[in-house]
Amino acid sequence: MKRTEQFIVIGLVGLFLNACATQPTTRRSFAPQPLHRAAAQVKDARLLDVWIETFKFAPQKNQKDATAADVSKGIQNAEERFIPVHLRDTMQATGYWGAVRVVPRGTVGGELVVTGTLQRSDGRTLTLNIVARDALGDQWFARTYSATVGTSDYDHLERGQRDAFQDIYNRIANDLAHVLQGRSADTIRQIREAAALRFAADLAPTPYGDYFSRNRRGRVHVERLPAEDDPLYSRIRALKDRDDMLVDTLNAHYDQFYNDMWDSYVNWRKSSLAETLAKEEIQRKANTKKALGVAAILGAIAIEALGGRKTRQHTGNLQTVMVVGGAMAIKSGIDQAAQADINKAALRELAQSFEAEVSPMVVDVDGRVVELTGSADVQFTQWRQLLHRRYMADTKTEAKPVATPPGDEASAASR
């Protein structure tokens, strides 16, 4: 019966080694992606201004997905602003673009508009859906960018220049620059003209709404341009300059928000990654112990079933040890699984702590006090309403209402 016992021991050791072979992922899932920079100064005729809208998180399909995300709404709100600002800085560093600005979602008047949807962001994996579309309505691309990083990717970060997921930002910037280089100077001119007309038509649907048309696919065709000495269009161009200044002011606030949240955000992501890896290690060990426990109990049952009375006499002690040891291993595995739940609770606590650190900032814009988290969009809406009233007062026409961004009605009403 010694041979049988050896087989059992060998089998349990093999199970143990196999269970221990699976280790949590700590390595990055992609190769480094250098940022492509313009070799020489790009001529003005080749430059386009870029508006990057504040991002949004994709809605979770079900409660299970929402629980798996395990990220607080406060962090999501912060990331919806943080990631566009970092992408803006990355694109600006390439030298291929004119002014690159972050704007509230749904803003009219951009030459190239980049929108983003966050599918996943947990400190370990970042997945973004990026869509780029110019003022002519042409979609440059719609792509998904995703990467998984390890702990070493959080070494040597640099505010505004290098993030743990910098390679994703570089890939997006490189792809946009590649499309831009394929556009002719004449196409770039048409994009600029379309952007200016769309801004004018947003302020004054009559007459400028008839200066361009759209086909079924949403592509814009410029029918004609205003005369150079058109006094009404000159007023609108002046208002556009003021609008750009307001967007620059908003970007200064976004910059402050980005700088204020950098340290706490980086620390949260590092802690989140460490907690995730610790949780996976605990779960791995727990599963190993439970597997070994079950194997030990099944081995004891096999001895009982296959052996006779003489065999049971020789293996009675072994069976008892296997059953008791197996039960203890299962209990230990369950205890470690409970510890994993404790780490999950620690993740939630980290999220709540971070949410408190990046609470809304109160700022003053032209004598009007607003809050930047969410209320930056409200402030910009109020600014656009002011532009409409200013234009209508100058031309003595009836103003059209400007919609308040969804979800901000209460904030707008309180101001």
C-alpha positions as CSV (number, residue, x, y, z in Angstrom):
1,M,0.0,0.0,0.0
2,K,3.0,2.2,0.2
3,R,3.0,2.5,-3.6
4,T,-0.6,3.7,-3.5
5,E,0.3,6.3,-0.9
6,Q,3.2,7.5,-3.1
7,F,0.8,7.9,-6.1
8,I,-1.5,10.0,-4.0
9,V,1.2,12.2,-2.7
10,I,2.7,12.6,-6.2
11,G,-0.7,13.5,-7.5
12,L,-1.3,16.1,-4.8
13,V,2.1,17.6,-5.4
14,G,1.5,17.8,-9.1
15,L,-1.9,19.5,-8.4
16,F,-0.1,22.0,-6.1
17,L,2.6,22.9,-8.6
18,N,0.0,23.3,-11.4
19,A,-2.2,25.5,-9.2
20,C,0.8,27.6,-8.2
21,A,1.9,28.1,-11.8
22,T,-0.7,30.8,-12.5
23,Q,0.6,34.2,-11.4
24,P,-1.2,37.5,-11.5
25,T,-0.4,39.7,-14.6
26,T,2.1,42.4,-13.7
27,R,3.6,43.1,-17.2
28,R,2.4,45.7,-19.8
29,S,0.4,44.4,-22.7
30,F,1.9,46.6,-25.4
31,A,5.2,47.8,-26.9
32,P,6.5,51.4,-26.3
33,Q,5.0,53.9,-28.7
34,P,7.2,57.0,-29.3
35,L,5.5,60.3,-30.1
36,H,6.0,61.5,-33.6
37,R,6.9,65.1,-33.7
38,A,7.1,67.5,-36.7
39,A,10.6,67.7,-38.1
40,A,10.1,71.4,-39.0
41,Q,7.6,74.1,-38.2
42,V,4.4,73.4,-40.0
43,K,3.1,76.1,-42.3
44,D,-0.1,77.9,-41.1
45,A,-2.0,76.7,-44.2
46,R,-1.5,73.1,-42.9
47,L,-2.6,73.7,-39.3
48,L,-6.0,72.9,-37.9
49,D,-7.4,73.9,-34.5
50,V,-8.5,70.9,-32.4
51,W,-11.3,70.7,-29.9
52,I,-11.2,67.7,-27.6
53,E,-14.5,67.3,-25.8
54,T,-14.6,66.2,-22.2
55,F,-14.9,62.4,-22.3
56,K,-17.7,60.3,-20.9
57,F,-17.9,56.8,-19.4
58,A,-19.8,54.2,-21.3
59,P,-22.9,53.1,-19.4
60,Q,-22.6,49.7,-17.7
61,K,-24.8,47.1,-19.4
62,N,-25.9,45.5,-16.2
63,Q,-25.3,45.5,-12.4
64,K,-22.7,42.8,-12.7
65,D,-20.6,45.0,-15.0
66,A,-21.1,48.0,-12.7
67,T,-19.9,46.0,-9.7
68,A,-16.9,44.7,-11.7
69,A,-15.9,48.3,-12.6
70,D,-15.7,49.0,-8.9
71,V,-15.0,52.7,-9.5
72,S,-16.8,55.6,-7.8
73,K,-18.7,58.3,-9.8
74,G,-16.4,60.9,-8.3
75,I,-13.3,59.3,-10.0
76,Q,-15.2,58.9,-13.3
77,N,-16.1,62.6,-13.3
78,A,-12.5,63.5,-12.7
79,E,-11.1,61.2,-15.4
80,E,-13.6,62.6,-17.9
81,R,-11.6,65.8,-17.6
82,F,-8.1,64.6,-16.8
83,I,-7.7,62.3,-19.8
84,P,-8.7,65.0,-22.4
85,V,-6.3,67.5,-20.9
86,H,-3.4,65.0,-21.0
87,L,-4.3,64.1,-24.6
88,R,-4.4,67.8,-25.5
89,D,-0.9,68.3,-24.1
90,T,0.4,65.3,-25.9
91,M,-1.1,66.5,-29.2
92,Q,0.2,70.0,-28.7
93,A,3.7,68.6,-28.2
94,T,3.8,67.1,-31.7
95,G,3.9,70.5,-33.5
96,Y,1.3,69.4,-36.1
97,W,-1.6,71.4,-34.9
98,G,-2.8,75.0,-34.3
99,A,-4.6,75.6,-31.0
100,V,-5.6,72.4,-29.2
101,R,-8.3,73.0,-26.5
102,V,-10.6,71.0,-24.2
103,V,-14.2,72.0,-24.5
104,P,-17.5,70.8,-23.0
105,R,-19.4,68.1,-24.9
106,G,-21.6,69.3,-27.8
107,T,-19.8,72.6,-28.5
108,V,-20.3,74.0,-32.0
109,G,-17.5,75.6,-34.0
110,G,-14.5,73.3,-34.0
111,E,-12.3,72.6,-37.0
112,L,-11.4,69.1,-35.8
113,V,-13.4,67.6,-32.9
114,V,-12.2,64.6,-30.9
115,T,-14.6,62.7,-28.7
116,G,-13.8,59.9,-26.3
117,T,-15.7,57.2,-24.4
118,L,-14.1,55.5,-21.5
119,Q,-14.8,51.8,-21.5
120,R,-12.5,50.9,-18.6
121,S,-10.1,52.7,-16.4
122,D,-8.9,51.1,-13.1
123,G,-5.2,51.9,-12.8
124,R,-4.3,48.6,-14.5
125,T,-6.2,48.8,-17.8
126,L,-7.3,51.8,-19.8
127,T,-9.7,51.3,-22.8
128,L,-10.8,54.3,-24.8
129,N,-13.1,54.6,-27.8
130,I,-11.9,57.7,-29.8
131,V,-13.8,59.3,-32.7
132,A,-12.3,62.2,-34.7
133,R,-14.5,64.2,-37.1
134,D,-13.8,67.5,-38.9
135,A,-16.1,70.5,-39.6
136,L,-17.0,69.1,-43.0
137,G,-18.5,66.1,-41.3
138,D,-15.8,63.7,-42.5
139,Q,-15.0,61.0,-39.9
140,W,-11.2,60.6,-39.7
141,F,-11.5,57.4,-37.7
142,A,-13.3,55.6,-34.9
143,R,-10.9,53.4,-33.0
144,T,-10.5,51.6,-29.7
145,Y,-7.3,52.0,-27.8
146,S,-6.5,49.7,-24.9
147,A,-3.5,48.8,-22.7
148,T,-2.7,47.0,-19.5
149,V,0.3,48.3,-17.5
150,G,2.4,47.0,-14.6
151,T,3.7,48.6,-11.5
152,S,6.9,49.7,-13.2
153,D,4.9,51.9,-15.6
154,Y,4.2,54.2,-12.6
155,D,7.9,54.9,-12.2
156,H,9.2,58.2,-13.5
157,L,5.9,59.9,-14.3
158,E,6.0,63.6,-15.3
159,R,3.0,65.9,-14.9
160,G,1.7,67.0,-18.2
161,Q,4.2,64.9,-20.2
162,R,4.3,61.3,-19.1
163,D,1.5,59.2,-17.8
164,A,1.4,55.5,-16.9
165,F,-0.6,55.0,-20.1
166,Q,1.4,57.5,-22.2
167,D,1.7,55.0,-25.1
168,I,-2.1,55.2,-25.6
169,Y,-1.9,59.0,-25.8
170,N,1.0,58.8,-28.2
171,R,-0.8,56.3,-30.4
172,I,-3.9,58.6,-30.6
173,A,-1.8,61.7,-31.4
174,N,0.3,59.8,-34.0
175,D,-2.9,58.4,-35.7
176,L,-4.4,61.9,-35.9
177,A,-1.2,63.4,-37.3
178,H,-1.0,60.7,-39.9
179,V,-4.6,61.5,-41.1
180,L,-3.8,65.2,-41.1
181,Q,-0.7,64.7,-43.3
182,G,-2.9,63.0,-45.9
183,R,-5.2,66.0,-46.2
184,S,-4.5,68.5,-48.9
185,A,-4.1,72.2,-48.2
186,D,-7.3,72.8,-50.1
187,T,-9.2,70.4,-47.9
188,I,-7.8,72.0,-44.8
189,R,-9.0,75.4,-46.1
190,Q,-12.5,74.0,-46.6
191,I,-12.5,72.6,-43.1
192,R,-11.7,76.0,-41.7
193,E,-14.4,77.7,-43.8
194,A,-17.0,75.1,-42.7
195,A,-16.1,75.5,-39.0
196,A,-16.5,79.3,-39.3
197,L,-19.8,79.1,-41.1
198,R,-21.2,76.5,-38.6
199,F,-20.3,78.9,-35.8
200,A,-22.0,81.7,-37.6
201,A,-25.1,79.6,-38.3
202,D,-25.3,78.6,-34.7
203,L,-25.5,82.3,-33.7
204,A,-27.5,83.5,-36.7
205,P,-29.4,80.7,-38.5
206,T,-30.7,83.4,-40.8
207,P,-28.9,84.1,-43.1
208,Y,-25.9,81.8,-42.5
209,G,-27.8,78.6,-42.2
210,D,-28.2,78.7,-46.0
211,Y,-24.5,79.2,-46.7
212,F,-23.9,75.4,-46.4
213,S,-25.8,72.2,-46.8
214,R,-25.6,68.6,-45.5
215,N,-26.1,65.3,-47.3
216,R,-27.8,62.2,-45.9
217,R,-24.5,61.1,-44.3
218,G,-24.1,64.5,-42.5
219,R,-21.3,65.8,-44.7
220,V,-21.2,69.5,-45.0
221,H,-20.9,71.3,-48.4
222,V,-20.1,75.0,-48.4
223,E,-22.4,76.6,-50.9
224,R,-21.0,80.1,-50.7
225,L,-19.0,82.4,-48.4
226,P,-19.9,85.8,-46.9
227,A,-18.5,88.8,-48.6
228,E,-15.2,90.1,-47.1
229,D,-16.9,93.4,-46.2
230,D,-20.1,91.8,-44.7
231,P,-20.6,93.8,-41.5
232,L,-22.7,91.1,-39.9
233,Y,-20.1,88.5,-40.5
234,S,-17.4,90.8,-39.2
235,R,-19.3,91.0,-35.9
236,I,-19.6,87.3,-35.7
237,R,-15.9,86.9,-36.3
238,A,-15.2,89.3,-33.4
239,L,-17.6,87.2,-31.3
240,K,-15.7,84.1,-32.3
241,D,-12.4,85.7,-31.1
242,R,-14.1,86.3,-27.8
243,D,-15.4,82.8,-27.7
244,D,-11.9,81.4,-28.2
245,M,-10.7,83.6,-25.3
246,L,-13.4,82.1,-23.1
247,V,-12.4,78.6,-24.2
248,D,-8.8,79.5,-23.3
249,T,-10.1,80.6,-19.9
250,L,-11.9,77.3,-19.4
251,N,-8.7,75.5,-20.4
252,A,-6.8,77.4,-17.7
253,H,-9.3,76.1,-15.2
254,Y,-9.1,72.6,-16.7
255,D,-5.3,72.9,-16.3
256,Q,-5.7,73.9,-12.6
257,F,-8.0,70.9,-12.1
258,Y,-5.5,68.6,-13.8
259,N,-2.6,69.8,-11.7
260,D,-4.5,69.7,-8.5
261,M,-5.6,66.1,-9.0
262,W,-2.3,64.7,-10.5
263,D,-0.8,63.5,-7.2
264,S,-3.9,62.0,-5.7
265,Y,-5.0,60.5,-9.0
266,V,-1.6,58.9,-9.7
267,N,-1.5,57.6,-6.1
268,W,-5.0,56.2,-6.4
269,R,-4.2,54.3,-9.6
270,K,-1.0,52.9,-8.1
271,S,-2.8,51.8,-5.0
272,S,-5.7,50.4,-7.1
273,L,-3.2,48.4,-9.1
274,A,-1.4,47.1,-6.0
275,E,-4.7,46.2,-4.4
276,T,-5.9,44.4,-7.5
277,L,-2.7,42.4,-7.7
278,A,-2.9,41.6,-4.0
279,K,-6.5,40.5,-4.4
280,E,-5.6,38.2,-7.3
281,E,-2.7,36.7,-5.4
282,I,-4.9,36.0,-2.4
283,Q,-7.6,34.5,-4.7
284,R,-4.9,32.4,-6.4
285,K,-3.6,31.0,-3.1
286,A,-7.2,30.5,-1.8
287,N,-8.1,28.5,-4.9
288,T,-4.9,26.4,-4.6
289,K,-5.6,25.6,-0.9
290,K,-9.2,24.7,-1.7
291,A,-8.2,22.5,-4.6
292,L,-5.6,20.7,-2.5
293,G,-8.2,20.2,0.3
294,V,-10.7,18.7,-2.1
295,A,-8.0,16.5,-3.7
296,A,-7.0,15.2,-0.2
297,I,-10.5,14.4,0.8
298,L,-11.2,12.6,-2.6
299,G,-7.9,10.7,-2.1
300,A,-9.0,9.5,1.3
301,I,-12.4,8.4,-0.2
302,A,-10.6,6.5,-2.9
303,I,-8.5,4.7,-0.4
304,E,-11.6,3.7,1.5
305,A,-13.4,2.6,-1.7
306,L,-10.6,0.6,-3.2
307,G,-9.0,-0.9,-0.2
308,G,-10.1,-3.9,1.8
309,R,-10.1,-4.4,5.6
310,K,-6.4,-4.9,5.7
311,T,-5.8,-1.9,3.6
312,R,-8.0,0.3,5.8
313,Q,-6.1,-0.9,8.8
314,H,-2.8,0.2,7.2
315,T,-4.1,3.5,5.9
316,G,-6.5,4.6,8.6
317,N,-4.2,7.2,9.9
318,L,-3.4,8.5,6.4
319,Q,-7.1,8.8,5.6
320,T,-7.8,10.7,8.8
321,V,-4.9,13.1,8.2
322,M,-6.0,13.6,4.6
323,V,-9.6,14.3,5.6
324,V,-8.7,16.7,8.4
325,G,-6.0,18.4,6.4
326,G,-8.3,18.7,3.4
327,A,-11.0,20.3,5.5
328,M,-8.5,22.7,7.0
329,A,-7.1,23.6,3.5
330,I,-10.7,24.4,2.3
331,K,-11.4,26.5,5.4
332,S,-8.1,28.4,4.8
333,G,-9.0,29.0,1.2
334,I,-12.4,30.4,2.2
335,D,-10.7,32.6,4.8
336,Q,-8.4,34.0,2.2
337,A,-11.3,34.6,-0.2
338,A,-12.8,36.7,2.6
339,Q,-9.6,38.6,2.8
340,A,-9.9,39.3,-0.9
341,D,-13.3,40.9,-0.2
342,I,-11.6,43.1,2.4
343,N,-9.2,44.3,-0.2
344,K,-12.1,45.1,-2.5
345,A,-13.6,47.2,0.3
346,A,-10.2,48.9,0.6
347,L,-10.5,49.8,-3.1
348,R,-13.9,51.4,-2.5
349,E,-12.4,53.3,0.4
350,L,-9.6,54.6,-1.7
351,A,-12.1,55.7,-4.3
352,Q,-14.1,57.6,-1.7
353,S,-11.0,59.2,-0.4
354,F,-10.0,60.3,-3.9
355,E,-13.4,61.7,-4.6
356,A,-13.1,63.9,-1.5
357,E,-9.7,65.1,-2.6
358,V,-10.9,66.2,-6.1
359,S,-14.1,67.9,-4.9
360,P,-15.5,70.7,-7.1
361,M,-13.4,73.9,-7.4
362,V,-15.1,77.3,-7.2
363,V,-13.7,79.8,-9.7
364,D,-14.5,83.3,-10.9
365,V,-15.0,84.0,-14.6
366,D,-15.7,87.6,-15.6
367,G,-17.2,88.2,-12.2
368,R,-19.4,85.1,-12.3
369,V,-18.7,82.4,-9.7
370,V,-19.0,78.9,-11.0
371,E,-18.0,75.4,-10.1
372,L,-15.7,73.5,-12.5
373,T,-16.9,69.9,-12.0
374,G,-19.9,69.8,-14.3
375,S,-20.5,73.5,-13.8
376,A,-17.8,74.3,-16.3
377,D,-20.2,73.1,-18.9
378,V,-22.9,75.2,-17.4
379,Q,-20.6,78.2,-17.5
380,F,-19.8,77.7,-21.1
381,T,-23.5,77.3,-21.9
382,Q,-24.2,80.6,-20.1
383,W,-21.4,82.2,-22.2
384,R,-22.9,80.9,-25.4
385,Q,-26.3,82.3,-24.3
386,L,-24.6,85.6,-23.7
387,L,-23.1,85.6,-27.2
388,H,-26.6,85.0,-28.6
389,R,-28.1,87.8,-26.7
390,R,-25.2,90.1,-27.7
391,Y,-25.6,89.3,-31.3
392,M,-29.4,89.7,-31.2
393,A,-29.1,93.0,-29.5
394,D,-26.6,94.2,-32.1
395,T,-28.9,93.1,-35.0
396,K,-32.2,93.7,-33.2
397,T,-33.5,90.2,-33.9
398,E,-35.1,87.6,-31.7
399,A,-32.7,85.3,-29.8
400,K,-33.0,81.6,-29.9
401,P,-32.6,79.5,-26.7
402,V,-29.3,77.6,-26.1
403,A,-29.8,74.2,-24.5
404,T,-28.3,73.5,-21.1
405,P,-26.1,70.4,-21.1
406,P,-27.9,67.2,-20.0
407,G,-27.8,66.7,-16.3
408,D,-26.8,70.3,-15.5
409,E,-30.3,71.8,-15.4
410,A,-30.3,72.0,-11.6
411,S,-26.8,73.6,-11.5
412,A,-27.8,76.1,-14.1
413,A,-31.0,77.0,-12.2
414,S,-29.1,77.6,-9.0
415,R,-26.9,80.3,-10.6
